[in-house]
């Protein structure tokens, strides 16, 4: 079988609580444990781009794990597990919600996805979003690749309102801030809430973003770099994940599987 696609997995929250878009830490650890045991390579952003352009050199079993928004639970629960298993992940951070704050996470209380976002738009945002200290610590570990999610998380609203100058400013500003704070090139962008169109793709490409991530399922080859697909993960175990990764590692199997699901 020809494994000619690189699967990208989409997460948001890791926390020991019932809420939308959340995976329990023990379940996520099962994902990492099974990935490790089965010999899957978790990729950084630069590795992902290299293998996308050099598909014949990529390992058969490789995957990009992505996390949207930059919630504090990523630092509290995700980061320690990545260190435990020496696995890599990418976090798409929205810099408008990252603050210079020295905050203790000893009594961290996970909120629902909607409640976390409500608090993120207040002066208490550092209670639910990663701080710059945490973002930099994760980036410097070599296990977490911080990339762009825009500044405001309002790109879908801007699209609806036809405010493309604001979209350009949002994407350009986030790229500049992350590049200055992390001393690296920012090449990856996940569209907030999956909102994009041909015009926003053009804007992002002009700004130097090479890989653009959607919230749609599908396979990923080099021709898909401007509309990369991701597999959303819910409360499913490592066995489920591995089965799906095999499917999404093949263009043929992915298309066959999706045709069955939507047929």
Secondary structure as UniProt FT lines:
FT   STRAND          7..11
FT   STRAND          13..14
FT   TURN            20..21
FT   STRAND          22..23
FT   HELIX           25..37
FT   TURN            38..39
FT   STRAND          41..42
FT   HELIX           45..53
FT   HELIX           55..57
FT   STRAND          62..69
FT   HELIX           72..73
FT   HELIX           74..78
FT   HELIX           79..85
FT   STRAND          89..93
FT   HELIX           95..97
FT   TURN            106..107
FT   HELIX           113..120
FT   TURN            123..124
FT   HELIX           125..127
FT   HELIX           132..140
FT   TURN            141..142
FT   STRAND          144..148
FT   HELIX           155..161
FT   HELIX           164..182
FT   STRAND          188..190
FT   HELIX           192..194
FT   HELIX           198..206
FT   TURN            207..208
FT   STRAND          211..213
FT   HELIX           222..224
FT   TURN            225..226
FT   STRAND          231..232
FT   HELIX           238..248
FT   HELIX           251..262
//
